[in-house]
Amino acid sequence: MKLWQKLLITLVVMLVASFAAGRLWLLAFDFIIPSYLAGVSGGLAAIPVWELLRWLEKK
């Protein structure tokens, strides 16, 4: 898998995780999530995805 494909998949996962965190936060607390928390949730979701893509490439 090429680097740009891994980056694209990771970016999509980050955006989906940030959006999902925002929706869940809004449902739970009834106000918009702070942007830094949405960014942290997206970043934390990207780490295992990136490692999974690296692991799949080795196999």
N, C-alpha and C positions, 0 to 999 in steps of 0.2 A: 504494500500500500504506500502510495506516495505521501510525502510530507504535507502537501496542500490538502489531501483528502483527510488525513488525520486531524489537521487543524480545523477543517470545515466541520467534521463530525463533533469535535470538541466544542467548537463555538456554538453549534446548534444545541448541544446538551446544556451548555452554560445558559443560553437564553431561555430554554424551556424550564430549567431548574429555577432561574430567577423569577420567571413568570409564575410558576407554580408556588413558589415561596410567597410571592406577593398576594396571590389569590388566597392562600391558606391564612396568611396574616390578616388580611382584610376580613375574612370570615370569622376568625377567632377574636380579633380585637376591635373591629369596626373602625379602623383608620389605616391610612396608607403606610406600608412598611418603609422605614428609612432606607435610603438608597444604598448605604454602605452595607446594610444587612442583606439586601438583595444581591449585591456583588459578592459578598462572602459566601452566600449559599450557592451561587453559580460557580465560584472558584472551587469550592469544596466538592461540588459535583463533577467538575472537570478532571480532578486528580485521578480518581479511580478509572474514569473512562480512558484517559491518556495511557495509564498503565495497562489497562486491558488491551488497548490497541497495540501497544508495544509487545505484550505477551503473545497476542495472536500473530504478530508479524514474525516472531521467533519460531513459532510452530510451523 
